[in-house]
Amino acid sequence: MDLQLSDDQRALRSGMRDLLGAVFDRDRLRAAVERGGTVDRGLWRELGAAGLFALRLPEEAGGVGLGQPEAVLLFEEAGRALLPGPLVATHLAAGAVEGAAEGEAVVTVAEGGGRPVAHLAEADAVLVGPGVLTDPAALTGSGVRAGSGVRAGSGALTGSGVLTGEALEGFVAGAGPVRSLDPLTPLHRAEGLAAAAMGLARGSEAYQAEGLAGAASGLAGGSEAYPGALCREGALLTAAEQLGSATRTTEMAVQHARTREQFGAPIGSFQAVKHLCADMLARTEPARSALYAAALTADPVEIAAAKLLADEAAVRNARDCLQIHGGMGFTWEADVHLHLKRAWLRASRWLTAAESEEILAAALGPSSGPVPPLYSGSAASG
């Protein structure tokens, strides 16, 4: 297995970085903050035209025909740029929701389990994970269709559904806005779907299917991870965004440490600041290795490890970056707080630190009950 990027992959990543630098610079980032993180439809279509959403669709279906490793590289750049919007859900919906591949449709995801839904008010469709549509009759309702066997950006969304039309309108009407930690991610609390929804069929079934019987007991105690490709690939791409953010905050910290002077010398010459920057790099690179390996293997345990490491790197690097920036790091005008808030939010989506720890612990051997966390410093807890 070669974990080095090919020339084509490097060119793809570089092209995405150049594109985002042109269409989503700091002025547009700040404009997005001012309008509350609502999706810029023009930007969304530009991303669709660039192939971000259709990247993994086969060429005969109008896609680019690339794979998970390439998708991870592009989402890493999206995280680095703090690109707002339900990027992961729209990418996963390509081929299953009309207009998603081209960026004409904005698609979000209802994870269930009491988790808020991001960008619900402006969504054209909502992916619904297995078990949210608990009433089979609900699948025949207007605007609700089953996703079992539907080929999407992530493959087959087995057991999942898609809400559109009247069903989506009813879902939105029953949801209420909640305060979001991230100014770029509006959230709504949606307790259920008309005829459905106690929460998602949770992660124990998912990982039994992968042969991890021990995960059943570990996750049965309240895990929020739902099964199938939708969860695994959503977690993988979210980890890629976290890695991009961790990389960017490391760069920001080093740049500031080189140019900011105190006592007649750059603060980067002080040992304490050197250690902070070194720690940031030491968190980022293992997370990168784990993420790239998981993108190649698509193994659920490796994806859980990648998400855990990427969450920790994104959150702790943003905190250390803020520390290095000193008083100005706490101001609204600095961008450091945006990375920290987005990292906190992403760490609570798809697979949380506690859920990832349970999956990893279960993979080590059978257990008769819930497994305690592998370490106390959970990234989700900040």
C-alpha positions as CSV (number, residue, x, y, z in Angstrom):
1,M,0.0,0.0,0.0
2,D,1.5,3.3,-1.1
3,L,0.3,6.2,1.1
4,Q,2.2,8.8,-0.9
5,L,0.1,11.1,-3.0
6,S,0.3,10.6,-6.8
7,D,1.1,13.6,-9.1
8,D,-2.6,13.6,-10.1
9,Q,-3.7,13.7,-6.5
10,R,-1.4,16.6,-5.7
11,A,-2.6,18.5,-8.7
12,L,-6.2,17.8,-7.7
13,R,-5.6,19.2,-4.2
14,S,-3.7,22.2,-5.5
15,G,-6.5,22.9,-8.0
16,M,-9.1,22.8,-5.2
17,R,-7.0,25.2,-3.1
18,D,-6.6,27.6,-6.0
19,L,-10.3,27.5,-6.7
20,L,-11.3,28.2,-3.1
21,G,-8.8,31.0,-2.9
22,A,-10.5,32.6,-5.9
23,V,-14.2,32.0,-5.0
24,F,-14.1,32.0,-1.2
25,D,-11.4,34.4,0.1
26,R,-11.4,36.0,3.5
27,D,-13.9,38.7,2.4
28,R,-16.4,36.1,1.3
29,L,-15.8,34.2,4.6
30,R,-16.6,37.3,6.6
31,A,-19.6,38.0,4.4
32,A,-20.9,34.5,5.2
33,V,-20.4,35.1,8.9
34,E,-22.5,38.3,8.6
35,R,-25.4,36.6,6.9
36,G,-25.4,33.8,9.5
37,G,-23.8,31.0,7.4
38,T,-26.7,30.7,4.9
39,V,-25.6,28.9,1.8
40,D,-24.4,31.0,-1.1
41,R,-26.2,29.3,-4.0
42,G,-23.9,30.8,-6.6
43,L,-20.9,29.4,-4.7
44,W,-22.7,26.1,-4.4
45,R,-23.1,25.8,-8.1
46,E,-19.5,26.7,-8.7
47,L,-18.5,23.9,-6.4
48,G,-20.8,21.6,-8.3
49,A,-19.3,22.7,-11.6
50,A,-15.9,22.0,-10.2
51,G,-16.9,18.4,-9.5
52,L,-16.8,18.5,-5.7
53,F,-20.2,16.8,-5.3
54,A,-20.0,14.4,-8.3
55,L,-16.4,13.4,-7.7
56,R,-17.2,9.8,-6.9
57,L,-20.1,9.2,-9.3
58,P,-19.1,7.1,-12.3
59,E,-18.4,9.0,-15.5
60,E,-21.3,7.3,-17.3
61,A,-23.6,8.9,-14.7
62,G,-22.1,12.3,-15.2
63,G,-19.5,12.2,-12.5
64,V,-15.8,12.4,-12.3
65,G,-15.2,8.7,-11.5
66,L,-12.7,9.2,-8.7
67,G,-12.6,7.5,-5.3
68,Q,-12.6,8.1,-1.6
69,P,-8.9,9.1,-1.3
70,E,-9.5,12.0,-3.8
71,A,-12.7,13.0,-2.0
72,V,-10.7,13.2,1.3
73,L,-8.2,15.5,-0.3
74,L,-10.9,17.9,-1.5
75,F,-12.7,18.0,1.8
76,E,-9.5,18.6,3.6
77,E,-9.1,21.8,1.5
78,A,-12.7,22.7,2.2
79,G,-12.0,22.4,5.9
80,R,-8.9,24.5,5.6
81,A,-10.9,27.3,4.0
82,L,-13.8,27.0,6.5
83,L,-16.1,26.6,3.6
84,P,-19.7,26.6,5.0
85,G,-22.7,24.5,4.1
86,P,-23.7,20.9,4.2
87,L,-20.9,19.8,2.0
88,V,-20.7,16.2,3.2
89,A,-24.4,15.5,2.9
90,T,-24.7,17.0,-0.6
91,H,-21.7,15.0,-1.7
92,L,-23.2,11.8,-0.3
93,A,-26.5,12.6,-2.0
94,A,-25.0,12.9,-5.5
95,G,-26.8,10.5,-7.7
96,A,-29.6,10.0,-5.2
97,V,-31.0,13.5,-5.1
98,E,-31.7,15.4,-8.3
99,G,-29.4,18.4,-8.7
100,A,-27.1,17.5,-5.9
101,A,-24.2,16.4,-8.1
102,E,-24.4,19.7,-10.1
103,G,-24.7,21.9,-7.0
104,E,-28.3,22.9,-7.9
105,A,-29.6,21.3,-4.7
106,V,-28.6,21.8,-1.1
107,V,-28.9,18.5,0.8
108,T,-28.5,18.1,4.6
109,V,-28.8,15.1,6.8
110,A,-31.1,14.2,9.8
111,E,-28.9,12.1,12.1
112,G,-31.6,11.6,14.6
113,G,-31.0,10.9,18.3
114,G,-31.9,14.4,19.2
115,R,-29.0,15.9,17.2
116,P,-29.8,19.2,15.5
117,V,-30.0,19.5,11.7
118,A,-27.6,21.9,10.0
119,H,-28.9,24.3,7.3
120,L,-32.4,22.8,7.4
121,A,-34.2,26.0,6.4
122,E,-32.5,26.2,3.1
123,A,-32.3,22.5,2.2
124,D,-33.9,21.1,-0.9
125,A,-33.7,17.6,0.5
126,V,-32.8,15.8,3.7
127,L,-31.0,12.5,3.9
128,V,-32.5,10.3,6.6
129,G,-30.5,7.6,8.1
130,P,-31.6,4.0,8.8
131,G,-34.3,3.8,11.5
132,V,-35.4,7.4,11.4
133,L,-38.3,6.4,9.2
134,T,-39.5,3.8,11.6
135,D,-42.9,3.4,10.1
136,P,-42.8,1.5,6.7
137,A,-45.9,3.3,5.6
138,A,-44.1,6.6,5.9
139,L,-41.9,5.6,3.0
140,T,-44.8,5.8,0.6
141,G,-45.8,9.3,1.7
142,S,-45.6,12.3,-0.7
143,G,-42.0,13.4,-1.0
144,V,-40.5,10.5,0.9
145,R,-38.7,7.7,-0.8
146,A,-36.5,4.9,0.3
147,G,-32.9,5.0,-0.5
148,S,-32.2,1.3,-0.3
149,G,-30.1,0.3,-3.2
150,V,-29.9,3.8,-4.6
151,R,-26.5,4.6,-6.0
152,A,-25.2,7.8,-4.5
153,G,-21.9,9.7,-4.1
154,S,-21.0,7.2,-1.3
155,G,-22.4,4.1,-3.0
156,A,-25.6,2.6,-1.9
157,L,-27.5,4.4,0.8
158,T,-28.9,1.1,2.1
159,G,-31.9,1.5,4.4
160,S,-31.8,5.3,4.2
161,G,-34.4,7.7,2.8
162,V,-34.7,11.1,1.2
163,L,-37.1,13.8,2.3
164,T,-38.3,16.2,-0.4
165,G,-41.5,18.1,-1.4
166,E,-44.4,18.1,1.1
167,A,-42.6,15.7,3.5
168,L,-39.7,18.1,3.7
169,E,-42.0,21.1,4.2
170,G,-43.7,19.3,7.1
171,F,-40.4,18.3,8.6
172,V,-39.1,21.9,8.4
173,A,-42.4,23.2,9.8
174,G,-42.0,21.0,12.9
175,A,-38.5,22.0,13.5
176,G,-37.3,25.0,15.6
177,P,-34.1,27.0,15.3
178,V,-31.6,26.5,18.1
179,R,-28.5,28.7,18.9
180,S,-25.5,27.4,17.1
181,L,-22.0,27.6,18.5
182,D,-20.6,28.1,15.0
183,P,-21.8,31.4,13.3
184,L,-21.4,29.7,9.9
185,T,-23.7,26.7,10.7
186,P,-27.4,27.5,11.5
187,L,-29.1,24.6,13.4
188,H,-32.6,23.4,13.8
189,R,-34.0,20.9,16.3
190,A,-36.2,18.4,14.7
191,E,-37.7,15.9,17.1
192,G,-39.4,13.6,14.6
193,L,-40.9,13.0,11.2
194,A,-44.7,12.9,10.8
195,A,-45.2,9.2,11.2
196,A,-41.7,8.4,12.4
197,A,-38.7,8.8,14.4
198,M,-37.7,7.9,17.8
199,G,-34.0,8.1,16.6
200,L,-31.7,6.2,14.3
201,A,-31.1,2.5,14.5
202,R,-27.9,2.9,16.3
203,G,-24.4,1.8,15.9
204,S,-24.4,-1.7,17.4
205,E,-26.1,-3.1,14.4
206,A,-23.8,-1.3,12.1
207,Y,-20.7,-2.8,13.4
208,Q,-22.1,-6.3,14.0
209,A,-22.5,-6.3,10.2
210,E,-18.8,-5.6,10.0
211,G,-18.0,-8.6,12.2
212,L,-17.3,-6.5,15.3
213,A,-19.7,-8.3,17.7
214,G,-18.1,-6.6,20.7
215,A,-19.2,-3.2,19.5
216,A,-22.8,-4.2,20.1
217,S,-22.6,-4.2,23.8
218,G,-20.3,-1.2,23.8
219,L,-22.6,0.9,21.7
220,A,-25.9,-0.3,23.1
221,G,-25.5,1.9,26.1
222,G,-26.5,5.0,24.2
223,S,-24.2,5.4,21.2
224,E,-25.4,7.9,18.6
225,A,-23.6,6.4,15.6
226,Y,-25.9,5.0,13.0
227,P,-25.1,2.2,10.7
228,G,-24.0,1.8,7.1
229,A,-22.0,3.6,4.5
230,L,-23.8,6.9,5.2
231,C,-22.3,7.0,8.7
232,R,-18.9,5.7,7.8
233,E,-18.3,7.9,4.8
234,G,-19.9,10.9,6.5
235,A,-17.5,10.5,9.4
236,L,-14.5,10.0,7.0
237,L,-15.2,13.2,5.1
238,T,-15.9,15.2,8.3
239,A,-12.6,14.0,9.6
240,A,-11.0,15.3,6.4
241,E,-12.5,18.7,7.1
242,Q,-11.2,18.6,10.6
243,L,-7.7,17.7,9.3
244,G,-7.8,20.7,7.0
245,S,-8.7,23.0,9.8
246,A,-6.0,21.6,12.0
247,T,-3.4,22.2,9.3
248,R,-4.6,25.7,8.7
249,T,-4.5,26.7,12.4
250,T,-1.0,25.3,12.6
251,E,0.1,27.5,9.7
252,M,-1.6,30.5,11.3
253,A,0.1,29.9,14.6
254,V,3.6,29.5,13.1
255,Q,3.1,32.6,10.9
256,H,2.1,34.7,13.9
257,A,4.9,33.4,16.0
258,R,7.4,34.4,13.3
259,T,6.1,38.0,12.9
260,R,4.9,38.9,16.4
261,E,7.7,40.4,18.5
262,Q,8.0,40.8,22.3
263,F,11.0,41.9,24.3
264,G,12.7,42.7,21.0
265,A,12.5,39.1,19.6
266,P,9.9,37.1,17.6
267,I,7.7,35.1,20.1
268,G,8.5,32.0,18.1
269,S,12.0,32.1,19.6
270,F,10.5,31.5,23.1
271,Q,10.6,27.9,24.2
272,A,7.0,27.7,25.4
273,V,5.7,28.9,22.0
274,K,8.0,26.5,20.2
275,H,6.5,23.7,22.2
276,L,3.0,24.7,21.4
277,C,3.7,24.8,17.6
278,A,5.5,21.5,17.8
279,D,2.6,19.9,19.6
280,M,0.2,21.2,16.9
281,L,2.3,19.5,14.2
282,A,2.6,16.3,16.2
283,R,-1.2,16.1,16.4
284,T,-1.8,16.9,12.8
285,E,0.5,14.5,11.0
286,P,-0.7,11.3,12.8
287,A,-4.2,12.3,12.1
288,R,-3.3,12.8,8.4
289,S,-1.7,9.3,8.2
290,A,-4.8,7.7,9.9
291,L,-7.2,9.6,7.6
292,Y,-5.4,8.7,4.4
293,A,-5.1,5.0,5.4
294,A,-8.8,4.9,6.3
295,A,-9.7,6.5,2.9
296,L,-7.9,3.6,1.2
297,T,-9.2,0.7,3.3
298,A,-12.8,2.1,4.1
299,D,-12.5,0.0,7.3
300,P,-15.0,1.2,9.9
301,V,-12.4,0.8,12.8
302,E,-9.8,2.8,10.9
303,I,-12.5,5.4,10.1
304,A,-13.3,5.7,13.8
305,A,-9.6,6.1,14.6
306,A,-9.2,8.8,11.9
307,K,-12.3,10.7,13.1
308,L,-11.0,10.6,16.7
309,L,-7.5,11.8,15.9
310,A,-8.8,14.5,13.5
311,D,-11.3,15.8,16.0
312,E,-8.6,16.1,18.7
313,A,-6.2,17.8,16.3
314,A,-8.7,20.3,15.1
315,V,-10.0,21.3,18.5
316,R,-6.7,21.3,20.4
317,N,-4.8,23.0,17.5
318,A,-7.4,25.8,17.3
319,R,-7.1,26.3,21.1
320,D,-3.3,26.4,20.9
321,C,-3.4,28.8,17.9
322,L,-5.7,31.1,19.9
323,Q,-3.2,30.9,22.8
324,I,-0.3,31.8,20.6
325,H,-2.2,34.8,19.2
326,G,-2.7,36.1,22.7
327,G,-5.3,38.8,23.3
328,M,-6.0,39.4,19.7
329,G,-6.9,35.7,19.3
330,F,-10.0,36.2,21.4
331,T,-11.4,39.0,19.2
332,W,-14.2,38.7,16.7
333,E,-12.0,40.1,13.9
334,A,-9.5,37.3,14.1
335,D,-10.4,34.1,12.3
336,V,-9.1,31.7,15.0
337,H,-12.3,31.5,16.9
338,L,-14.1,30.4,13.7
339,H,-11.9,27.4,13.4
340,L,-12.4,26.5,17.0
341,K,-16.1,26.8,16.9
342,R,-16.4,24.8,13.7
343,A,-14.1,22.1,15.1
344,W,-16.2,21.8,18.2
345,L,-19.4,21.4,16.1
346,R,-17.9,18.8,13.7
347,A,-16.6,16.8,16.6
348,S,-20.2,16.2,17.7
349,R,-21.3,15.0,14.3
350,W,-21.4,11.6,12.6
351,L,-19.1,9.9,15.1
352,T,-18.3,11.6,18.4
353,A,-15.1,10.9,20.4
354,A,-17.0,8.6,22.8
355,E,-18.5,6.6,19.9
356,S,-15.2,6.2,18.2
357,E,-13.6,5.1,21.4
358,E,-16.2,2.4,21.8
359,I,-15.7,1.1,18.3
360,L,-11.9,1.0,18.8
361,A,-12.2,-0.7,22.2
362,A,-14.7,-3.2,20.8
363,A,-12.3,-4.1,18.0
364,L,-9.7,-5.1,20.5
365,G,-11.9,-7.9,21.9
366,P,-15.3,-8.9,23.1
367,S,-16.9,-7.1,26.0
368,S,-19.8,-7.9,28.3
369,G,-20.8,-4.3,28.8
370,P,-20.1,-0.7,27.9
371,V,-16.4,0.1,27.5
372,P,-15.1,3.1,29.4
373,P,-13.4,5.8,27.4
374,L,-9.8,5.0,26.3
375,Y,-8.7,8.4,27.6
376,S,-10.3,11.2,29.5
377,G,-9.3,14.0,27.2
378,S,-12.2,13.6,24.7
379,A,-12.0,16.1,21.8
380,A,-15.8,16.5,21.9
381,S,-15.5,17.9,25.4
382,G,-13.1,20.6,24.3
